[in-house]
Amino acid sequence: MYDLIGDIHGHADELHRLLAKLGYKPDSAGVYRHAEARQVIFLGDFIDRGPAIRQTLQTVRAMVEGGSALAVMGNHEYNALAFWAFDPTGGHLRPHRPLHILQHLRTIEEFSSQELFAEWQGYLQWFYTLPLFLELPGLRVVHACWDARYISYLRGQLPDARLTPDFLLAASRVGSEEFRAVEVTLKGHEMPLPDNHHFFDKDGHRRHMVRTAWWLNPAQATCGQYFLESIEALAEQPVNLAALPNASYYQDETPVFFGHYWLRGQPQLLTPHSVCLDYSVAKGGELVAYRWQGEQVLRAEGLVWG
């Protein structure tokens, strides 16, 4: 059985409190383990933003390598790989623009000394061992979006669903099949807002593309339900299906667990078979887990936080 934990973003104290609440205790080597041999599954985004990134990585990696946890890659780990990887045509795969530097700044600061920077290089190599998704008996795990088309593509391209440097290079080319598959899987679907509508994201940037709720049928949803940002003027309008030529939504009965979306308020199930466990711990929210006992239909009482 598994305990799934959402985006940590360097909040090691909150992680340790949640592990303790779930019944995990550090062993003589400092690796958190459960007396009943339960395992954690981490949903990615261990780095950036928070006050204790190195400690978070130490805890998560020790659990994974010690057999008491599994983990998938988040978009922040993917972005870090691209940020530090050189482009053969010059520069880095993720350009060192002010916006990108700011996103990685807390991690850069934490590993700024020569000794710790060498340790950081080890973590970058470890990120390559994290799969982009997991499909286990009875459940599925992905950082942002389980779209069967892209999951199938990645499964065919990557051994054990793990990135390679060559695939990272191909995925850095906007418009490539590799780029689209990684963008959707690690960052989710987006659609353009109509009539020049916009919103400001959590970092204050003006956005004209909005993330969408891929677990809902857009033909039966209003914009207020389908958009993952509140656009009051559009809230009651039906979703413009013409702007979603390749729209699909999750219809399977296998439970799927994910993070990424910076939800707010009290944690809750999204559908009987889907749940997001990212409740914005890096913005004053909660670090959230789901205690899975093998059920196909998810239960609200499985959610744990605080």
Residue pairs with C-beta under 8 A, 6 or more apart in sequence:
1 38
1 39
1 291
1 292
1 293
1 294
2 38
2 39
2 40
2 41
2 70
2 136
2 139
2 292
3 22
3 24
3 34
3 38
3 39
3 40
3 41
3 289
3 290
3 291
3 292
3 304
4 40
4 41
4 42
4 43
4 141
4 257
4 277
4 289
4 290
4 292
5 15
5 18
5 40
5 41
5 42
5 43
5 277
5 287
5 288
5 289
6 43
6 259
6 276
6 277
6 278
6 279
6 281
6 287
6 288
6 289
7 43
7 44
7 45
7 74
7 259
7 260
7 277
7 278
7 281
7 282
8 14
8 15
8 42
8 45
8 46
8 50
8 56
8 60
8 281
8 287
9 45
9 46
9 47
9 48
9 49
9 50
9 56
9 76
9 281
9 282
10 46
10 47
10 48
10 49
10 50
10 51
10 52
10 53
10 56
10 106
10 107
10 110
10 282
11 50
11 51
11 52
11 56
11 281
11 282
11 287
12 50
12 51
12 52
12 55
12 56
12 59
13 52
14 281
14 287
15 56
15 59
15 60
15 287
16 32
16 59
17 287
18 287
18 289
18 304
18 305
19 32
19 40
21 304
21 306
22 34
22 38
22 40
22 289
22 291
22 304
23 34
23 35
23 36
23 38
24 32
24 33
24 34
24 38
24 40
24 68
25 32
25 33
25 35
26 32
26 33
27 33
29 62
29 66
30 62
31 62
31 63
31 66
31 68
32 40
32 59
32 62
32 63
32 68
32 69
33 63
33 66
33 68
34 68
39 67
39 68
39 69
39 70
40 63
40 68
40 69
40 70
41 69
41 70
41 71
41 72
41 134
41 141
41 257
42 60
42 64
42 69
42 70
42 71
42 72
43 71
43 72
43 74
43 141
43 143
43 257
43 258
43 259
43 260
43 277
43 278
44 71
44 72
44 73
44 74
44 75
44 76
44 77
44 130
44 143
44 186
44 259
44 260
45 74
45 75
45 76
45 77
45 143
45 259
45 260
45 278
46 53
46 56
46 57
46 60
46 74
46 76
46 77
47 53
47 56
47 57
47 76
47 77
47 80
47 104
47 107
48 76
48 80
48 103
48 104
48 106
48 107
49 106
49 282
50 56
50 106
50 281
50 282
51 106
53 106
53 107
53 110
53 111
54 110
54 111
54 116
54 119
57 123
60 69
60 71
61 123
61 126
63 69
64 70
64 71
70 134
70 141
71 130
72 130
72 131
72 132
72 133
72 134
72 141
72 142
72 143
73 127
73 130
73 131
73 132
73 143
73 163
73 186
74 143
74 186
74 259
74 260
75 143
75 144
75 186
75 187
75 260
76 103
77 127
77 130
78 127
78 163
78 182
78 186
79 94
79 100
79 103
79 104
80 104
80 107
80 124
80 127
81 93
81 124
81 127
81 128
81 163
81 168
82 92
82 93
82 94
82 168
82 172
83 92
83 93
83 94
83 96
83 100
83 104
84 92
84 124
85 92
85 93
85 94
85 165
85 168
85 169
86 92
86 93
87 93
87 169
87 172
88 169
93 168
93 169
93 172
94 100
94 172
99 205
101 108
102 203
107 120
110 116
111 117
111 119
111 120
127 163
128 162
128 163
128 164
128 165
129 162
130 162
131 160
131 161
131 162
132 142
132 143
132 154
132 158
132 161
132 162
132 163
132 182
132 185
132 186
133 140
133 141
133 142
133 143
133 146
133 151
133 154
133 161
133 185
134 140
134 141
134 142
134 161
135 141
135 151
138 254
138 255
138 294
138 296
139 254
139 255
139 256
139 257
139 292
140 146
140 254
140 255
140 256
140 257
141 256
141 257
141 258
142 151
142 185
142 256
142 257
142 258
143 185
143 186
143 258
143 259
143 260
144 184
144 185
144 186
144 187
144 188
144 258
144 259
144 260
144 261
145 184
145 185
145 187
145 188
145 189
145 214
145 258
146 185
146 214
146 250
146 256
146 258
147 184
147 185
147 189
147 214
147 248
148 248
149 248
150 180
150 181
150 184
150 185
151 185
153 177
153 181
154 161
154 181
154 182
154 185
155 161
157 167
157 178
157 181
158 164
158 167
163 171
167 178
170 176
170 178
170 179
171 178
171 179
171 181
171 182
172 179
173 179
186 260
187 260
188 211
188 212
188 214
188 260
188 261
189 211
189 212
189 214
190 209
190 210
190 211
190 212
191 209
191 210
191 212
191 243
191 244
192 208
192 209
192 210
192 243
193 199
193 208
193 209
193 210
193 231
193 234
194 234
194 240
194 243
196 208
197 208
197 231
197 233
197 234
198 206
198 207
198 208
199 206
199 207
199 210
199 229
199 230
199 231
200 206
200 207
201 207
201 229
202 262
202 280
202 283
207 229
210 227
210 228
210 229
210 231
211 227
211 228
211 229
211 261
212 218
212 226
212 227
212 228
212 244
213 221
213 225
213 226
213 227
213 228
213 270
214 248
214 249
214 250
215 249
215 250
215 256
215 270
215 271
215 274
216 225
216 226
216 249
216 270
216 271
217 249
218 226
218 239
218 241
218 244
218 247
218 249
219 239
219 241
221 238
221 239
222 235
222 236
222 237
222 238
222 239
223 231
223 234
223 235
223 236
223 237
223 238
223 239
224 230
224 231
224 234
224 235
224 236
226 239
227 234
228 261
241 247
250 256
250 271
250 273
250 274
252 273
253 273
253 296
254 273
254 296
255 273
255 274
255 275
255 292
255 295
255 296
255 297
255 298
256 273
256 274
256 275
257 274
257 275
257 277
257 290
257 292
258 274
258 275
258 276
258 277
258 278
259 276
259 277
259 278
260 276
260 278
261 276
261 278
262 278
262 280
262 283
262 285
263 276
263 278
263 279
263 280
263 285
264 279
264 280
264 285
265 279
267 277
267 279
267 286
267 288
267 303
267 305
268 300
268 303
269 275
269 298
269 299
269 300
269 303
270 276
272 297
272 298
273 296
273 297
273 298
274 298
275 290
275 298
275 303
277 288
277 289
277 290
278 288
279 285
279 286
279 287
279 288
279 305
280 286
281 287
286 305
286 306
287 305
288 303
288 304
288 305
289 303
289 304
289 305
290 298
290 302
290 303
290 304
291 302
291 304
292 302
293 302
295 302
